[in-house]
Amino acid sequence: MSELSVMPSALAYLYGDLLRDVFASSVRVSMSEQLPCRQVSVKKSDLATLVLATAFVYWTDQGCLQLSTSTKGLLIKSKYVLARRTAKAAPRLEGLESQVLASVTGREKGDGVASIVERVLHKDYVDPWGAVIREVQRYLLGLGYYAEAERRGVGKLLGKELVPRCDRITALQSEAGGVHDLLARLRSSQADLYPQLWKDVGAGISSRQETLDNDLA
């Protein structure tokens, strides 16, 4: 694909509403996430899944990863997507794409997509879907597409607020079509793998949700 101003996962976050027709699935119930600089929202869990799935698809398109379906389990077998690193050098290491590639271990048993996503997130969160989105926002902050602003009153306890720079973000809309084409190509060429990729990415994010320990000592 042609050179983009920001990594594809960041474009998927900023313009996720324009990519709905290449979503492999959508959850029934989820909090909504308002996209920056426009009065549109996307289900948060769908958006986070889209962002990370896009990172995997990008590396496949670049020839740096090979994705294939495999099975696990002895009695009850289940399908999953396995990611294999190729010998091709990565052309550009930024954002979540960089973290995805760094989380591929080269060991087949540990390189299912869901396991890679678990490693990308590092730890458990109350809201792991929001954690994915915040990671993209921090990447965009570093490139000047967001600015930091001081909060007022008790809001100061939350730290600085990230404010989108709409003049710069809206200039990226024309590049969202490239991400759409990227996802559509994989969906067309690997129709069985594509929905499983989304399922595994979603499972990897969900596995990082904090759970209450109800055990009483």
C-alpha positions, 0 to 999 in steps of 0.5 A: 500500500502507498505510504501513509501519514500515520500507521493503519491502526491509527487511521482505523481508530480515527475513521472506524465508522468508514470501515464498518462494511469490512467489519468481520463481526460486531458485538451486540452490546458495548459502550460507544466511543465517539470518534475525534473531530466528528459527531459519530460513534462506534462501539468501543469493543468493535473499534478496539478489535478493528484497530488491532486486527488492522495491525495484523493485516498490515504486516501480512500485506507487507509480507512480514507476517504469515497468518494461517488457521490451525486447530488446538485441543485433543477431544474438542478441537477449536480453530485459531489464527497463527502468526508466523514472522517472515524473514522480511524486514519491517519497513516502518516500526511505529504505533501498535503495529510495532508492538504487535510485531515485537510480540511475535515470539517465533514459537508456534505454541505461543503465537496464536493471535489471541496470545499475541494480543495479550502480550501487546496489552502487557497487563489486565485493565478494567477496560482493556478496549479503552486501553487499546484506544488510549495507546493509539491516542498516545501514538497520535500525540507523539506525532502532533495529532493530539495536544495535552491540556490541563484539566480544571478543578478536581479533573486535575487528579486525572492528569492532562487531557488529550485534545484532538487537533482537528485541523490535522486529523481531518486532513487524514480522512482521504487516507482511510480508503487505503485501510479499507482496501487493505482489509477488503483484500484479506477478506477476499483472499482468505474468507475463512481466516478473516472472521477468525482473526477478528474473533481471536483479536477480540478474545485476546483483548477480553482476556485482559479484563480485570476480574474480581477475586472472590476467594476469601482468605 
